[in-house]
């Protein structure tokens, strides 16, 4: 992001802080503090790809978040959403895809600080070692995690979870058998590999067009505890805790604005997993 955009975003954040504080106090008094669930992809210092954070940026973001939020597991986040009453600033850290570089510094940092983390892996890429198709299309090849890495993370308290078998757009998958393979069979294989339950699912890309009521229904029926989208939005107390809306962490200036309840993020329509599958306000 250009430096003048960063400057403007920082000015906007600091200029609107009194308003944000007033609104936060009101939300806390009413028990309506939303749960912010963030997602990262890759943390490395090679600058490859727009989804990569440097190690220093990631550490700064975690420092900033840890000073302002209860950093909790997805399970605790769901409990606060389901209770219908939340008075605490609450955030969760998640990762998507499963990049090997995350195990060098970012994941050890979270483990050392005992910050819960949910880590969604695309099972085919972990098994095969093949780079992700969206990276190949952009001309670089961030390596996926190895099986050894995900076992080590799981043993260290990182919650390993499912990002389907392939990193494909399931919004275009109409074949029920293929949907079962992507969502259920791949999850079962991942569970067998790490020897632990795989409780959560994030659909690849996670935008409205990539979500379907069939995928939600299958995830619910096959025993997942929750499904994460990635189009933005907050999770308010009283929302359906099964569907967890997530916000991309991006750079620190954007993160500060989004995580402290930006009006633009507050009005993101919530995907409704009815057969119509249309966004709902
Ligand atoms: Zn992904």
py3Dmol code that shows the C-alpha trace and the ligand (Angstrom):
import py3Dmol

protein = """\
ATOM      1  CA  UNK A   1       0.000   0.000   0.000  1.00  0.00           C
ATOM      2  CA  UNK A   2       1.309   3.468  -0.829  1.00  0.00           C
ATOM      3  CA  UNK A   3       2.600   5.584   2.045  1.00  0.00           C
ATOM      4  CA  UNK A   4       0.010   8.320   1.530  1.00  0.00           C
ATOM      5  CA  UNK A   5      -2.814   5.766   1.825  1.00  0.00           C
ATOM      6  CA  UNK A   6      -1.268   4.456   5.036  1.00  0.00           C
ATOM      7  CA  UNK A   7      -1.032   8.023   6.319  1.00  0.00           C
ATOM      8  CA  UNK A   8      -4.687   8.693   5.481  1.00  0.00           C
ATOM      9  CA  UNK A   9      -5.828   5.461   7.134  1.00  0.00           C
ATOM     10  CA  UNK A  10      -3.833   6.274  10.261  1.00  0.00           C
ATOM     11  CA  UNK A  11      -5.299   9.795  10.332  1.00  0.00           C
ATOM     12  CA  UNK A  12      -8.787   8.348   9.932  1.00  0.00           C
ATOM     13  CA  UNK A  13      -8.167   5.837  12.733  1.00  0.00           C
ATOM     14  CA  UNK A  14      -6.793   8.386  15.193  1.00  0.00           C
ATOM     15  CA  UNK A  15      -9.330  11.057  14.216  1.00  0.00           C
ATOM     16  CA  UNK A  16     -12.254   8.677  14.778  1.00  0.00           C
ATOM     17  CA  UNK A  17     -10.963   7.176  18.045  1.00  0.00           C
ATOM     18  CA  UNK A  18     -13.150   9.304  20.336  1.00  0.00           C
ATOM     19  CA  UNK A  19     -16.200   8.202  18.337  1.00  0.00           C
ATOM     20  CA  UNK A  20     -15.034   4.566  18.387  1.00  0.00           C
ATOM     21  CA  UNK A  21     -14.459   4.698  22.151  1.00  0.00           C
ATOM     22  CA  UNK A  22     -17.958   6.092  22.773  1.00  0.00           C
ATOM     23  CA  UNK A  23     -19.487   3.433  20.569  1.00  0.00           C
ATOM     24  CA  UNK A  24     -17.401   0.682  22.217  1.00  0.00           C
ATOM     25  CA  UNK A  25     -18.563   1.782  25.677  1.00  0.00           C
ATOM     26  CA  UNK A  26     -22.179   1.707  24.507  1.00  0.00           C
ATOM     27  CA  UNK A  27     -21.762  -1.745  22.918  1.00  0.00           C
ATOM     28  CA  UNK A  28     -20.157  -3.082  26.120  1.00  0.00           C
ATOM     29  CA  UNK A  29     -22.983  -1.656  28.248  1.00  0.00           C
ATOM     30  CA  UNK A  30     -25.512  -3.383  25.984  1.00  0.00           C
ATOM     31  CA  UNK A  31     -23.548  -6.669  25.754  1.00  0.00           C
ATOM     32  CA  UNK A  32     -23.292  -6.162  21.984  1.00  0.00           C
ATOM     33  CA  UNK A  33     -19.514  -6.195  21.498  1.00  0.00           C
ATOM     34  CA  UNK A  34     -18.830  -8.112  18.276  1.00  0.00           C
ATOM     35  CA  UNK A  35     -16.287 -10.900  17.897  1.00  0.00           C
ATOM     36  CA  UNK A  36     -13.569 -10.111  15.339  1.00  0.00           C
ATOM     37  CA  UNK A  37     -12.088 -13.142  13.564  1.00  0.00           C
ATOM     38  CA  UNK A  38      -9.001 -12.392  11.486  1.00  0.00           C
ATOM     39  CA  UNK A  39      -7.330 -14.486   8.847  1.00  0.00           C
ATOM     40  CA  UNK A  40      -3.748 -14.497   7.654  1.00  0.00           C
ATOM     41  CA  UNK A  41      -2.132 -16.531   4.904  1.00  0.00           C
ATOM     42  CA  UNK A  42       1.636 -16.445   4.826  1.00  0.00           C
ATOM     43  CA  UNK A  43       4.235 -14.810   7.075  1.00  0.00           C
ATOM     44  CA  UNK A  44       7.690 -14.557   5.498  1.00  0.00           C
ATOM     45  CA  UNK A  45      10.273 -11.928   4.641  1.00  0.00           C
ATOM     46  CA  UNK A  46      10.564 -12.498   0.886  1.00  0.00           C
ATOM     47  CA  UNK A  47       7.740 -10.072  -0.006  1.00  0.00           C
ATOM     48  CA  UNK A  48       6.147 -12.601  -2.353  1.00  0.00           C
ATOM     49  CA  UNK A  49       2.458 -12.112  -3.061  1.00  0.00           C
ATOM     50  CA  UNK A  50      -0.063  -9.658  -1.745  1.00  0.00           C
ATOM     51  CA  UNK A  51      -1.116 -12.123   0.990  1.00  0.00           C
ATOM     52  CA  UNK A  52       2.294 -12.265   2.672  1.00  0.00           C
ATOM     53  CA  UNK A  53       3.045 -10.378   5.907  1.00  0.00           C
ATOM     54  CA  UNK A  54       6.636  -9.823   6.939  1.00  0.00           C
ATOM     55  CA  UNK A  55       7.631 -11.340  10.282  1.00  0.00           C
ATOM     56  CA  UNK A  56       8.085  -7.865  11.783  1.00  0.00           C
ATOM     57  CA  UNK A  57       4.626  -6.717  10.577  1.00  0.00           C
ATOM     58  CA  UNK A  58       3.013  -9.837  11.962  1.00  0.00           C
ATOM     59  CA  UNK A  59       4.688  -9.373  15.356  1.00  0.00           C
ATOM     60  CA  UNK A  60       3.556  -5.708  15.452  1.00  0.00           C
ATOM     61  CA  UNK A  61      -0.019  -6.744  14.656  1.00  0.00           C
ATOM     62  CA  UNK A  62      -0.038  -9.408  17.375  1.00  0.00           C
ATOM     63  CA  UNK A  63       1.361  -6.882  19.879  1.00  0.00           C
ATOM     64  CA  UNK A  64      -1.340  -4.368  18.959  1.00  0.00           C
ATOM     65  CA  UNK A  65      -4.120  -6.980  19.126  1.00  0.00           C
ATOM     66  CA  UNK A  66      -2.917  -8.478  22.411  1.00  0.00           C
ATOM     67  CA  UNK A  67      -3.049  -5.043  24.085  1.00  0.00           C
ATOM     68  CA  UNK A  68      -6.660  -4.439  23.066  1.00  0.00           C
ATOM     69  CA  UNK A  69      -8.485  -7.757  22.763  1.00  0.00           C
ATOM     70  CA  UNK A  70      -9.076 -11.040  24.484  1.00  0.00           C
ATOM     71  CA  UNK A  71      -7.365 -13.295  21.934  1.00  0.00           C
ATOM     72  CA  UNK A  72      -9.423 -16.456  22.142  1.00  0.00           C
ATOM     73  CA  UNK A  73      -9.958 -19.772  20.357  1.00  0.00           C
ATOM     74  CA  UNK A  74     -12.716 -20.206  17.785  1.00  0.00           C
ATOM     75  CA  UNK A  75     -14.541 -22.354  20.326  1.00  0.00           C
ATOM     76  CA  UNK A  76     -14.544 -19.525  22.878  1.00  0.00           C
ATOM     77  CA  UNK A  77     -15.513 -17.064  20.138  1.00  0.00           C
ATOM     78  CA  UNK A  78     -18.507 -19.235  19.287  1.00  0.00           C
ATOM     79  CA  UNK A  79     -19.449 -19.440  22.947  1.00  0.00           C
ATOM     80  CA  UNK A  80     -19.462 -15.625  23.210  1.00  0.00           C
ATOM     81  CA  UNK A  81     -21.489 -15.285  19.991  1.00  0.00           C
ATOM     82  CA  UNK A  82     -23.963 -17.986  21.035  1.00  0.00           C
ATOM     83  CA  UNK A  83     -24.454 -16.491  24.507  1.00  0.00           C
ATOM     84  CA  UNK A  84     -26.101 -13.445  22.953  1.00  0.00           C
ATOM     85  CA  UNK A  85     -24.204 -11.176  25.342  1.00  0.00           C
ATOM     86  CA  UNK A  86     -20.558 -10.112  25.043  1.00  0.00           C
ATOM     87  CA  UNK A  87     -18.947  -7.230  26.890  1.00  0.00           C
ATOM     88  CA  UNK A  88     -15.283  -7.932  26.061  1.00  0.00           C
ATOM     89  CA  UNK A  89     -13.302  -6.874  22.957  1.00  0.00           C
ATOM     90  CA  UNK A  90     -12.681 -10.296  21.433  1.00  0.00           C
ATOM     91  CA  UNK A  91     -10.533 -11.414  18.511  1.00  0.00           C
ATOM     92  CA  UNK A  92      -9.366 -14.710  17.014  1.00  0.00           C
ATOM     93  CA  UNK A  93      -6.323 -15.486  14.887  1.00  0.00           C
ATOM     94  CA  UNK A  94      -6.710 -17.893  11.984  1.00  0.00           C
ATOM     95  CA  UNK A  95      -4.544 -18.846   9.015  1.00  0.00           C
ATOM     96  CA  UNK A  96      -5.674 -20.158   5.624  1.00  0.00           C
ATOM     97  CA  UNK A  97      -4.105 -22.505   3.063  1.00  0.00           C
ATOM     98  CA  UNK A  98      -1.071 -23.764   5.048  1.00  0.00           C
ATOM     99  CA  UNK A  99       2.270 -22.241   4.093  1.00  0.00           C
ATOM    100  CA  UNK A 100       5.520 -23.807   5.297  1.00  0.00           C
ATOM    101  CA  UNK A 101       7.066 -20.400   6.061  1.00  0.00           C
ATOM    102  CA  UNK A 102       4.552 -19.773   8.844  1.00  0.00           C
ATOM    103  CA  UNK A 103       6.349 -22.365  10.945  1.00  0.00           C
ATOM    104  CA  UNK A 104       9.624 -20.442  10.986  1.00  0.00           C
ATOM    105  CA  UNK A 105       8.605 -17.468  13.134  1.00  0.00           C
ATOM    106  CA  UNK A 106       4.865 -16.677  13.174  1.00  0.00           C
ATOM    107  CA  UNK A 107       3.506 -19.909  14.640  1.00  0.00           C
ATOM    108  CA  UNK A 108       6.344 -20.252  17.200  1.00  0.00           C
ATOM    109  CA  UNK A 109       5.576 -16.653  18.270  1.00  0.00           C
ATOM    110  CA  UNK A 110       1.906 -17.522  18.889  1.00  0.00           C
ATOM    111  CA  UNK A 111       2.824 -20.723  20.713  1.00  0.00           C
ATOM    112  CA  UNK A 112       5.346 -18.904  22.904  1.00  0.00           C
ATOM    113  CA  UNK A 113       2.788 -16.232  23.810  1.00  0.00           C
ATOM    114  CA  UNK A 114       0.052 -18.852  24.293  1.00  0.00           C
ATOM    115  CA  UNK A 115      -2.224 -17.120  21.798  1.00  0.00           C
ATOM    116  CA  UNK A 116      -4.830 -19.518  20.383  1.00  0.00           C
ATOM    117  CA  UNK A 117      -4.659 -20.077  16.635  1.00  0.00           C
ATOM    118  CA  UNK A 118      -6.805 -21.998  14.181  1.00  0.00           C
ATOM    119  CA  UNK A 119      -4.937 -23.163  11.106  1.00  0.00           C
ATOM    120  CA  UNK A 120      -6.834 -24.202   7.949  1.00  0.00           C
ATOM    121  CA  UNK A 121      -4.905 -26.474   5.585  1.00  0.00           C
ATOM    122  CA  UNK A 122      -5.662 -27.606   2.049  1.00  0.00           C
ATOM    123  CA  UNK A 123      -5.088 -31.318   2.393  1.00  0.00           C
ATOM    124  CA  UNK A 124      -3.983 -32.147  -1.170  1.00  0.00           C
ATOM    125  CA  UNK A 125      -1.229 -29.549  -1.088  1.00  0.00           C
ATOM    126  CA  UNK A 126       0.044 -30.758   2.288  1.00  0.00           C
ATOM    127  CA  UNK A 127       0.097 -34.326   1.030  1.00  0.00           C
ATOM    128  CA  UNK A 128       1.650 -33.616  -2.361  1.00  0.00           C
ATOM    129  CA  UNK A 129       3.855 -30.611  -1.602  1.00  0.00           C
ATOM    130  CA  UNK A 130       2.447 -28.900  -4.703  1.00  0.00           C
ATOM    131  CA  UNK A 131       2.193 -25.099  -4.553  1.00  0.00           C
ATOM    132  CA  UNK A 132      -1.272 -23.556  -4.515  1.00  0.00           C
ATOM    133  CA  UNK A 133      -2.832 -22.891  -7.930  1.00  0.00           C
ATOM    134  CA  UNK A 134      -3.596 -19.242  -7.079  1.00  0.00           C
ATOM    135  CA  UNK A 135       0.112 -18.688  -6.360  1.00  0.00           C
ATOM    136  CA  UNK A 136       1.257 -20.450  -9.511  1.00  0.00           C
ATOM    137  CA  UNK A 137      -1.113 -18.254 -11.522  1.00  0.00           C
ATOM    138  CA  UNK A 138       0.631 -15.190 -10.073  1.00  0.00           C
ATOM    139  CA  UNK A 139       4.099 -16.521 -10.864  1.00  0.00           C
ATOM    140  CA  UNK A 140       5.424 -17.576  -7.471  1.00  0.00           C
ATOM    141  CA  UNK A 141       5.354 -20.755  -5.459  1.00  0.00           C
ATOM    142  CA  UNK A 142       5.014 -20.448  -1.695  1.00  0.00           C
ATOM    143  CA  UNK A 143       5.599 -23.945  -0.359  1.00  0.00           C
ATOM    144  CA  UNK A 144       2.789 -25.642   1.571  1.00  0.00           C
ATOM    145  CA  UNK A 145       3.273 -27.074   5.039  1.00  0.00           C
ATOM    146  CA  UNK A 146       4.596 -30.593   5.299  1.00  0.00           C
ATOM    147  CA  UNK A 147       2.756 -33.344   7.142  1.00  0.00           C
ATOM    148  CA  UNK A 148       5.478 -33.229   9.786  1.00  0.00           C
ATOM    149  CA  UNK A 149       4.867 -29.519  10.320  1.00  0.00           C
ATOM    150  CA  UNK A 150       1.123 -29.865  10.799  1.00  0.00           C
ATOM    151  CA  UNK A 151       1.642 -32.751  13.234  1.00  0.00           C
ATOM    152  CA  UNK A 152       4.127 -30.661  15.201  1.00  0.00           C
ATOM    153  CA  UNK A 153       1.771 -27.661  15.229  1.00  0.00           C
ATOM    154  CA  UNK A 154      -1.130 -29.835  16.382  1.00  0.00           C
ATOM    155  CA  UNK A 155       0.992 -31.273  19.186  1.00  0.00           C
ATOM    156  CA  UNK A 156       1.923 -27.697  20.212  1.00  0.00           C
ATOM    157  CA  UNK A 157      -1.687 -26.596  20.642  1.00  0.00           C
ATOM    158  CA  UNK A 158      -2.414 -25.051  17.245  1.00  0.00           C
ATOM    159  CA  UNK A 159      -5.876 -26.165  16.119  1.00  0.00           C
ATOM    160  CA  UNK A 160      -5.430 -27.790  12.694  1.00  0.00           C
ATOM    161  CA  UNK A 161      -8.585 -27.511  10.604  1.00  0.00           C
ATOM    162  CA  UNK A 162      -9.888 -28.106   7.086  1.00  0.00           C
ATOM    163  CA  UNK A 163      -9.631 -25.926   3.980  1.00  0.00           C
ATOM    164  CA  UNK A 164     -10.999 -28.701   1.723  1.00  0.00           C
ATOM    165  CA  UNK A 165      -8.996 -31.190  -0.311  1.00  0.00           C
ATOM    166  CA  UNK A 166      -8.166 -28.784  -3.139  1.00  0.00           C
ATOM    167  CA  UNK A 167      -8.036 -25.015  -3.166  1.00  0.00           C
ATOM    168  CA  UNK A 168     -10.900 -24.831  -5.648  1.00  0.00           C
ATOM    169  CA  UNK A 169     -13.992 -22.645  -5.879  1.00  0.00           C
ATOM    170  CA  UNK A 170     -16.689 -24.829  -4.317  1.00  0.00           C
ATOM    171  CA  UNK A 171     -19.308 -22.339  -5.448  1.00  0.00           C
ATOM    172  CA  UNK A 172     -18.907 -23.959  -8.859  1.00  0.00           C
ATOM    173  CA  UNK A 173     -19.024 -27.564  -7.632  1.00  0.00           C
ATOM    174  CA  UNK A 174     -22.455 -29.059  -8.320  1.00  0.00           C
ATOM    175  CA  UNK A 175     -21.539 -32.760  -8.048  1.00  0.00           C
ATOM    176  CA  UNK A 176     -22.609 -33.941  -4.542  1.00  0.00           C
ATOM    177  CA  UNK A 177     -19.969 -36.706  -4.484  1.00  0.00           C
ATOM    178  CA  UNK A 178     -17.205 -34.223  -5.156  1.00  0.00           C
ATOM    179  CA  UNK A 179     -18.523 -31.932  -2.453  1.00  0.00           C
ATOM    180  CA  UNK A 180     -18.415 -34.857   0.004  1.00  0.00           C
ATOM    181  CA  UNK A 181     -14.831 -35.605  -1.011  1.00  0.00           C
ATOM    182  CA  UNK A 182     -13.714 -31.981  -0.605  1.00  0.00           C
ATOM    183  CA  UNK A 183     -15.475 -31.328   2.705  1.00  0.00           C
ATOM    184  CA  UNK A 184     -15.889 -34.663   4.488  1.00  0.00           C
ATOM    185  CA  UNK A 185     -13.430 -37.258   3.154  1.00  0.00           C
ATOM    186  CA  UNK A 186     -10.503 -34.822   3.105  1.00  0.00           C
ATOM    187  CA  UNK A 187     -11.380 -33.808   6.701  1.00  0.00           C
ATOM    188  CA  UNK A 188     -11.456 -37.468   7.782  1.00  0.00           C
ATOM    189  CA  UNK A 189      -8.047 -38.129   6.203  1.00  0.00           C
ATOM    190  CA  UNK A 190      -6.599 -35.049   7.906  1.00  0.00           C
ATOM    191  CA  UNK A 191      -7.997 -36.224  11.259  1.00  0.00           C
ATOM    192  CA  UNK A 192      -6.414 -39.653  10.791  1.00  0.00           C
ATOM    193  CA  UNK A 193      -3.093 -38.022   9.963  1.00  0.00           C
ATOM    194  CA  UNK A 194      -2.885 -35.734  13.005  1.00  0.00           C
ATOM    195  CA  UNK A 195      -4.740 -38.038  15.382  1.00  0.00           C
ATOM    196  CA  UNK A 196      -7.059 -35.255  16.556  1.00  0.00           C
ATOM    197  CA  UNK A 197     -10.560 -34.040  15.696  1.00  0.00           C
ATOM    198  CA  UNK A 198     -10.750 -31.512  12.848  1.00  0.00           C
ATOM    199  CA  UNK A 199     -13.623 -29.305  13.970  1.00  0.00           C
ATOM    200  CA  UNK A 200     -13.747 -26.317  11.626  1.00  0.00           C
ATOM    201  CA  UNK A 201     -14.003 -25.711   7.889  1.00  0.00           C
ATOM    202  CA  UNK A 202     -13.049 -22.692   5.797  1.00  0.00           C
ATOM    203  CA  UNK A 203     -14.217 -22.775   2.198  1.00  0.00           C
ATOM    204  CA  UNK A 204     -11.500 -21.698  -0.292  1.00  0.00           C
ATOM    205  CA  UNK A 205     -11.653 -17.988  -1.221  1.00  0.00           C
ATOM    206  CA  UNK A 206     -14.618 -17.553   1.156  1.00  0.00           C
ATOM    207  CA  UNK A 207     -16.416 -14.802  -0.767  1.00  0.00           C
ATOM    208  CA  UNK A 208     -20.203 -14.870  -1.329  1.00  0.00           C
ATOM    209  CA  UNK A 209     -19.774 -16.511  -4.731  1.00  0.00           C
ATOM    210  CA  UNK A 210     -17.689 -19.320  -3.214  1.00  0.00           C
ATOM    211  CA  UNK A 211     -20.268 -20.233  -0.524  1.00  0.00           C
ATOM    212  CA  UNK A 212     -23.304 -22.416  -1.120  1.00  0.00           C
ATOM    213  CA  UNK A 213     -26.173 -23.633   0.998  1.00  0.00           C
ATOM    214  CA  UNK A 214     -25.220 -27.210  -0.026  1.00  0.00           C
ATOM    215  CA  UNK A 215     -21.714 -26.765   1.402  1.00  0.00           C
ATOM    216  CA  UNK A 216     -23.128 -25.339   4.634  1.00  0.00           C
ATOM    217  CA  UNK A 217     -25.672 -28.145   4.943  1.00  0.00           C
ATOM    218  CA  UNK A 218     -23.009 -30.793   4.365  1.00  0.00           C
ATOM    219  CA  UNK A 219     -20.644 -29.188   6.873  1.00  0.00           C
ATOM    220  CA  UNK A 220     -23.396 -29.098   9.500  1.00  0.00           C
ATOM    221  CA  UNK A 221     -24.549 -32.669   8.779  1.00  0.00           C
ATOM    222  CA  UNK A 222     -21.043 -34.113   8.816  1.00  0.00           C
ATOM    223  CA  UNK A 223     -20.235 -32.839  12.277  1.00  0.00           C
ATOM    224  CA  UNK A 224     -18.189 -29.686  11.821  1.00  0.00           C
ATOM    225  CA  UNK A 225     -18.483 -27.287  14.742  1.00  0.00           C
ATOM    226  CA  UNK A 226     -18.326 -24.233  12.484  1.00  0.00           C
ATOM    227  CA  UNK A 227     -17.670 -22.852   9.016  1.00  0.00           C
ATOM    228  CA  UNK A 228     -15.608 -19.738   8.300  1.00  0.00           C
ATOM    229  CA  UNK A 229     -16.181 -17.336   5.443  1.00  0.00           C
ATOM    230  CA  UNK A 230     -13.705 -14.648   4.349  1.00  0.00           C
ATOM    231  CA  UNK A 231     -15.700 -11.757   2.895  1.00  0.00           C
ATOM    232  CA  UNK A 232     -15.410  -9.566   5.991  1.00  0.00           C
ATOM    233  CA  UNK A 233     -17.931  -8.649   8.652  1.00  0.00           C
ATOM    234  CA  UNK A 234     -18.208  -8.970  12.423  1.00  0.00           C
ATOM    235  CA  UNK A 235     -19.867 -11.671  14.498  1.00  0.00           C
ATOM    236  CA  UNK A 236     -22.413 -10.123  16.840  1.00  0.00           C
ATOM    237  CA  UNK A 237     -23.723 -11.785  19.984  1.00  0.00           C
ATOM    238  CA  UNK A 238     -26.842 -13.661  18.960  1.00  0.00           C
ATOM    239  CA  UNK A 239     -25.706 -14.407  15.392  1.00  0.00           C
ATOM    240  CA  UNK A 240     -25.652 -18.046  14.276  1.00  0.00           C
ATOM    241  CA  UNK A 241     -22.322 -19.165  15.813  1.00  0.00           C
ATOM    242  CA  UNK A 242     -21.876 -21.927  13.225  1.00  0.00           C
ATOM    243  CA  UNK A 243     -21.080 -19.396  10.482  1.00  0.00           C
ATOM    244  CA  UNK A 244     -18.065 -17.364  11.526  1.00  0.00           C
ATOM    245  CA  UNK A 245     -17.405 -14.289   9.404  1.00  0.00           C
ATOM    246  CA  UNK A 246     -13.748 -13.327   9.059  1.00  0.00           C
ATOM    247  CA  UNK A 247     -11.786 -10.215   8.153  1.00  0.00           C
ATOM    248  CA  UNK A 248      -8.467 -10.250   6.315  1.00  0.00           C
ATOM    249  CA  UNK A 249      -5.765  -8.844   8.595  1.00  0.00           C
ATOM    250  CA  UNK A 250      -4.026  -6.904   5.786  1.00  0.00           C
ATOM    251  CA  UNK A 251      -1.603  -4.135   6.880  1.00  0.00           C
ATOM    252  CA  UNK A 252      -1.610  -2.646  10.392  1.00  0.00           C
ATOM    253  CA  UNK A 253      -3.331   0.605   9.366  1.00  0.00           C
ATOM    254  CA  UNK A 254      -6.259  -1.291   7.833  1.00  0.00           C
ATOM    255  CA  UNK A 255      -6.297  -3.806  10.690  1.00  0.00           C
ATOM    256  CA  UNK A 256      -6.626  -1.021  13.273  1.00  0.00           C
ATOM    257  CA  UNK A 257      -9.585   0.448  11.422  1.00  0.00           C
ATOM    258  CA  UNK A 258     -11.355  -2.822  10.719  1.00  0.00           C
ATOM    259  CA  UNK A 259     -10.777  -4.477  14.094  1.00  0.00           C
ATOM    260  CA  UNK A 260     -12.124  -1.491  16.037  1.00  0.00           C
ATOM    261  CA  UNK A 261     -15.433  -1.647  14.210  1.00  0.00           C
ATOM    262  CA  UNK A 262     -15.193   0.308  11.047  1.00  0.00           C
ATOM    263  CA  UNK A 263     -18.634   1.485   9.859  1.00  0.00           C
ATOM    264  CA  UNK A 264     -17.914   0.029   6.405  1.00  0.00           C
ATOM    265  CA  UNK A 265     -17.234  -3.428   7.853  1.00  0.00           C
ATOM    266  CA  UNK A 266     -20.160  -3.176  10.269  1.00  0.00           C
ATOM    267  CA  UNK A 267     -22.661  -3.170   7.411  1.00  0.00           C
ATOM    268  CA  UNK A 268     -21.293  -6.164   5.467  1.00  0.00           C
ATOM    269  CA  UNK A 269     -24.336  -8.339   4.641  1.00  0.00           C
ATOM    270  CA  UNK A 270     -24.241 -11.739   6.295  1.00  0.00           C
ATOM    271  CA  UNK A 271     -24.406 -14.778   3.979  1.00  0.00           C
ATOM    272  CA  UNK A 272     -27.533 -16.780   4.687  1.00  0.00           C
ATOM    273  CA  UNK A 273     -27.124 -20.516   4.217  1.00  0.00           C
ATOM    274  CA  UNK A 274     -30.733 -21.141   3.297  1.00  0.00           C
ATOM    275  CA  UNK A 275     -31.369 -22.878  -0.036  1.00  0.00           C
ATOM    276  CA  UNK A 276     -31.534 -19.419  -1.645  1.00  0.00           C
ATOM    277  CA  UNK A 277     -28.110 -18.618  -0.203  1.00  0.00           C
ATOM    278  CA  UNK A 278     -28.506 -14.900  -0.656  1.00  0.00           C
ATOM    279  CA  UNK A 279     -26.744 -12.282   1.486  1.00  0.00           C
ATOM    280  CA  UNK A 280     -28.882 -11.019   4.344  1.00  0.00           C
ATOM    281  CA  UNK A 281     -28.539  -7.806   6.270  1.00  0.00           C
TER     282      UNK A 281
END
"""
ligand_1 = """\
1
ZN
Zn -7.464 -20.236 0.930
"""
view = py3Dmol.view(width=600, height=400)
view.addModel(protein, "pdb")
view.setStyle({"model": 0}, {"cartoon": {"style": "trace"}})
view.addModel(ligand_1, "xyz")
view.setStyle({"model": 1}, {"stick": {}})
view.zoomTo()
view.show()
